[in-house]
Amino acid sequence: MFFRAVIFFILIFLLYKVLKSFQENRLARDKEESVSPRIVGEDLVEDPVCHRHIPVSQAYKKDILGKPHYFCGKDCLEKYTSANQR
């Protein structure tokens, strides 16, 4: 009877430790997510004519001499190409 009680208490203790470790892991994960949320952004590029910064997805892209150049609009693209053709 004594050995059954000892085994029972050992099993209860092990169950307690397992549940406690699961709870600590969950709390640590929740704290990490609340402290540093993921911020999803996009790279910005600078227009060489007017020097505005714009997202890559909204920029006009033109390869000049094998190098990509980004512009905020058609006006700046035309200004740059006409100035560099002379």
C-alpha positions in Angstrom: 0.0 0.0 0.0 2.9 2.4 0.8 4.5 1.9 -2.6 1.2 2.6 -4.4 0.9 5.9 -2.5 4.5 6.8 -3.4 4.0 6.0 -7.1 0.7 7.9 -7.1 2.4 11.1 -5.6 5.3 10.7 -8.1 2.8 10.6 -11.0 0.9 13.6 -9.7 4.2 15.5 -9.3 5.3 14.7 -12.9 1.9 15.7 -14.3 2.2 19.0 -12.4 5.7 19.7 -13.8 4.5 18.9 -17.4 1.5 21.2 -17.1 3.5 24.0 -15.5 6.1 23.8 -18.3 3.4 24.1 -21.0 1.9 27.1 -19.2 5.3 28.8 -18.9 6.0 28.2 -22.6 2.7 29.7 -23.6 3.1 32.7 -21.4 6.6 33.3 -22.8 5.3 33.1 -26.4 2.4 35.4 -25.7 4.8 37.9 -24.0 7.2 37.8 -27.0 4.4 38.4 -29.5 3.0 41.4 -27.5 6.4 43.0 -27.0 7.7 42.7 -30.6 4.9 42.4 -33.1 5.9 41.7 -36.6 5.8 44.8 -38.8 5.5 44.1 -42.4 6.8 46.9 -44.6 8.1 47.6 -48.0 11.4 49.1 -49.1 11.5 52.7 -50.1 13.4 54.2 -53.0 14.5 57.7 -53.6 13.5 59.5 -56.8 16.8 61.0 -58.3 15.0 64.1 -59.6 12.7 65.3 -56.8 14.3 63.2 -54.0 11.0 61.9 -52.7 10.9 58.5 -51.1 8.3 56.1 -52.5 7.5 52.4 -52.0 9.0 50.1 -54.7 5.6 48.8 -55.7 4.4 52.4 -56.6 7.6 53.6 -58.3 8.2 53.8 -62.0 11.3 51.7 -62.8 13.6 52.3 -65.7 16.9 50.4 -66.3 19.6 52.9 -67.4 23.0 51.5 -68.3 22.0 48.2 -66.6 21.2 49.9 -63.3 17.6 50.3 -62.0 16.4 53.8 -61.4 13.1 54.5 -59.6 10.9 57.5 -60.1 7.8 58.9 -58.3 6.0 59.6 -61.5 6.2 59.9 -65.3 7.1 63.6 -65.1 10.3 62.9 -63.1 11.1 59.9 -65.3 10.8 62.1 -68.4 12.9 64.9 -66.8 15.6 62.5 -65.9 15.8 60.8 -69.3 15.7 64.1 -71.2 18.4 65.6 -69.0 20.7 62.6 -69.4 20.3 62.2 -73.2 22.2 65.5 -73.9 
